[in-house]
């Protein structure tokens, strides 16, 4: 596996492709027939692989494998951690160990989806759930959203509320500008210069090699600000704060908005590009 990684990086040069392992397991308890078969696991694992291949711009490509593991335990919440450990140990006895391997383990119990450093603990085989928890393993945090209110303007935060990212409570094809920046998956962007007023950016999902956001360094408590053109054209521009793999959506608008003392005006050029005027 290490040789394979080295060869890929050498062949593709500066693109720095990472070939990593992702194993999707389903636990089958002895007192129930409820489990996800290998076909379901392949669909889920393949979906996660495709999601991160696309969103990393081919910088992260998972090698995937699946397995259903029978455990000599009854299916109850008290046995979840034991069952998960048995499943991983069983896989490693058959396929060997790899310290860089990531696991997505379905243990069936509602409300039990979360992630550790190398393991995504899943309650179902939904791609949204798996991609979200694997995102945590990769260092991504939640995509939250400030809620406007005349009484409490921008003080209430919905911790999972930004539907622009898979790291929210919603299904999404993508991530937010701060999350792409954190992972260094997008490197073509504008760094804000107070002497420059106009910036041309393309949609965050564009496959073209074009600047995809504007980054303003630490203007609010040290948080960086990102201005991007989200996937839905009719939504206009989004403003996010970015913090350590997470993001906080401040505002989405299509004309103009005053933010942190700066007037931001948006002009649509075409379905791919917009001009952002900052003064």
N, C-alpha and C positions, 0 to 999 in steps of 0.2 A: 504493500500500500504506500509506504514512504517513497519507494522508487517511482511508483506511478505518479505521485504528487510532484516529485522533482522533475520528471520528464514533461509533464503537462506545463509546468511553469517555464521550463527551458524552451519548449517548443513555442509557447505563446508569448514569451518575452515579457514586455512591460504590462501586459494585461493582468498579471498576477492572479491567475485562476487558482482557486482552492478546490481540490477534489476531496470531499469529506464523506464520512459514512453516516447514513441515517437508517436506523433499523426500527421498523414498526412492528410491535408485538401486541397480541391480544391474549388475555388470560381467560382460560376456561375452567371454572370451578367445578368441583365434583358433584355438587348438588343442583346444578342448573345447566340447561342447554343454551343459555344466552351467551353468545360471544360473537365476535366478528370474524368471518372466515378470511382466508388468504386473499380471495378476490377483492373483498372490501378493503383489506389492508394495502394491497397493491395500488388500488385507486387512490386511497388517501395519501400514501407515501409518494406516489407519482405526482399528485397534485401539489404537495409541499415542495418537491424538487423543482417542478415547473415554476412555482411562484417565486422561489428564491433565485432560480436561474435568471428569470426575467427581471426581477427587481434589483438584482445585483449587477445587471448588465453583463452576465456571464462570468462574473468574478467568483461566484460560489455555485458549484455544481455538485450535488450530492450523489454518491453511489448508494443505492437503496437496497434493502432486503426486508423480508417479512417472515413472520413465524407465528403460529398459534401454539400456545404452551398450556398443557394440562397441569393443573396444580392440585395437590391432595389436600384441598382446603374447601370449606364451605364459603359460599358467596355472601359475606357480610362485611360491613365497613371496617370492622376490627381486624380483618384479614387482608385488607388492601395492600398495606406496605409489605407484608410478608409475601403475598402473591406476586407483587411486582419484582421483588428481589429474586424469588425463585425463577421467574420468567427470564430475567436478565442472566442469572447464573447458568440456566439451562442453555440459553443461546450461546454464551461465551464458551461453554464446554464443547459445543459442537463447532463453533466457528472461530474460536480464539478471541483474545482480548485486544482491544485497541483503545488507548487512553483518550484519543480524540473522537471516538465514536459518540454519536448522539442517539438517544432512544426516545421513541414515542410509544408509550405503553398504555393500552386501553384496559382499564380495570372496572369499567361498567357503572360506577356509582355516580349518580347525579350530584353536581356541586363539587366534584373532586378534580376539576381541571386546573392545573397549576404547573409550575416548572421549577426544577432545581438547576444545578450548574450543567448537568449533562443529560437530564431526563425530563421529558414532558409527560406529565401524568394526565391521562385523558379519560373522559367519561363516555365518549362516543367516537365515531369515525368521521365526523364532519371535518372537511378541509379547513374551514374557518377556525375551528378549535385547535387543530394540529398546527397550522401555520402560525397562529397567535402564540402558542406555547413554545414552539421552536424558536420564534422570534425572541422570546425571553432568554432562551439558552444562548442565543447569538448576541445578547447584550441590549436588545431593544426593550424599552419601557412603554408604558401605556400612552396612548394618544388621547389627551384630555381636551376639554373645550370649556372656555369661559362662557357663562350664561349672562346675557345682557339683562339688566333690570334697572328700572328708574329708581328703585329704592336702594339696590346694592349693585351699582354698575361694575361689572367685571370682577366681582369679588367671589361669586359662587363658581365653583369649578366642578364640572361633571367629569370624573376621572376616567371614564371610558367613552366620552361623548363625541369624539371626532370621527365621523364616518369615512374620512379620507384615508384612513389607515386600517390595516388588518389588526393593529394593536389596540383597537377599540372593541366595543361590544358588537360591532357590525361586520358583515362580510364586506370585503374590499379587495380590489385588485392590486392595491398599491400601499405605499408608505407615505409619510409626510416629508417635506424638504429637510427638516432637522434630523430625521431618522436616516435618510439617504446620506446626509452630510456626515453624521456620526459614524456610519459604517464605511465611509469613503467610497460608496457605490456610485455617487455622482460627484464628479470633480470639475465639471465645466459650469461655472457660476460667476456672477458678478460680485465682487466685494465692494460694498458701498464706499463711495468717496464723496465727501461733502462738496467737492468742487465739480461734481458731475450730477446733472439733474435728470437725465433721461437714460433709461436702460431697456433694452429689448430682450425679452425672455420668451422661451417656448414652453409649451405645456410640460408639466412634470413627467408625463408618461411618454413624451415623444421619443422615438427611436433615433432621431437626428442628433448629431453631435452639435448641440447648441446650448447656450447658457440657460439653465433651468430654474434658477432662483437668484434672488439678491440677498446677500448676507450682511447684516449690520451688527458689528461687534458690540457686545455687552452694554446695552443702553438702559437696562432695567435690572438693577441688582445683580449685574454680571451676566444675565442671560442674553444670549445672542438672539437676534430677530431675523426671521426668514420671510421673504415675500415671494410667493410662487403662484403659478397659473395651474390650478387643479384640473383634474380630468374632465369635469363637466364644464363645458365652455360657458354656459349661461350663468355659472356661479361667479365668474370674474376672478379676482385676485384673493388669495388667502394670506393672512399674516399669522405667523406662529412664533412663539418663544420656543427655544430649544434647550433642553437640559439633559445631558448624559444619556442619550438614547431615547429619551422621551420627548414629547412635544405638547404644547398647549396652544390650541387654536384661539386666537383673539377675535378675529373678524374675517368675514368673507364679504366682499363688496364688488360692484361692477362699475362704479363711476369715480367717486372720490371719498376720501376719509382722512380725518386728522388723527394722527397717531404719534404719541410721544413728542408733540410739538411740531411734527412734520406733516405737511399736506401731501397726500399721495393721490395722484390722478392716474386713471387707467384708460388707455385707448386700445381697442381691439384692432389689430392689423389684419389678421385672417384667422382661420381655424387653428393655426399652429402657434402664431406669435401675437404678443401684445407689447405695447410700450407702457412702461411705468415711469411716471414723472414724480420725483421726490424733491420737495423744496422746503 
